[in-house]
């Protein structure tokens, strides 16, 4: 079994460093480094990409915090609205972060009139690596206790051995990043985005069933499904419909005129 850690912050020379915030920052920097590497290899605009990354970073922080507050813990944050801005202390929905980043991305590419698929791949490719690094912070502060388990990778919480979703989501993210590395060997525009959607979201949907049901902060359910499960299902459905629509358009375009 894995020992319970539960370290929320450390003090170095009188400076308080929040564990989750530190790992989230490292995740963002790792994502930026990989994105710029991708951009340079494909002769895209580094300046546009950097501006887009900064906007998406802001969108992901806002979206992640708001989704956490209003979808997962509305009672807590409605009673303590000032706590919403303290995102560096933990309490960030990765799913909400993805939605916030998506909104920022759509706004930017429309304003700048960019070919969205080029920059979508550049941003999606490092995403699971950055998420995985941030999830290590979730694991170290034990922010997402799961259901009780007897499996060898369970974490020995004070009340028993549980799944730790911070750890398991981190493993999911690193696995998806490995899949994207494999997918990136073929330079096909839009391939990374498609592989990410149909790898990450189905697995995320399944892992959500391991969330604890006996802890108020983890027990947000809507018709027996978590907010992330509803969101994952919606994204998969939209992706399938979009792919079907694109194929239909291509068939109509290529069909002979009678």
HELIX and SHEET records of a PDB file:
HELIX    1   1 UNK A   19  UNK A   41  1                                  23    
HELIX    2   2 UNK A   46  UNK A   67  1                                  22    
HELIX    3   3 UNK A   68  UNK A   72  3                                   5    
HELIX    4   4 UNK A   74  UNK A   79  1                                   6    
HELIX    5   5 UNK A   81  UNK A   85  5                                   5    
HELIX    6   6 UNK A   87  UNK A   89  5                                   3    
HELIX    7   7 UNK A   94  UNK A  112  1                                  19    
HELIX    8   8 UNK A  116  UNK A  141  1                                  26    
HELIX    9   9 UNK A  165  UNK A  183  1                                  19    
HELIX   10  10 UNK A  191  UNK A  207  1                                  17    
HELIX   11  11 UNK A  208  UNK A  210  5                                   3    
HELIX   12  12 UNK A  216  UNK A  218  5                                   3    
HELIX   13  13 UNK A  227  UNK A  254  1                                  28    
SHEET    1   A 4 UNK A   2  UNK A   3  0                                        
SHEET    2   A 4 UNK A 155  UNK A 157  1                                        
SHEET    3   A 4 UNK A 160  UNK A 164 -1                                        
SHEET    4   A 4 UNK A 145  UNK A 148 -1                                        
SHEET    1   B 2 UNK A   9  UNK A  12  0                                        
SHEET    2   B 2 UNK A  15  UNK A  18 -1                                        
END                                                                             
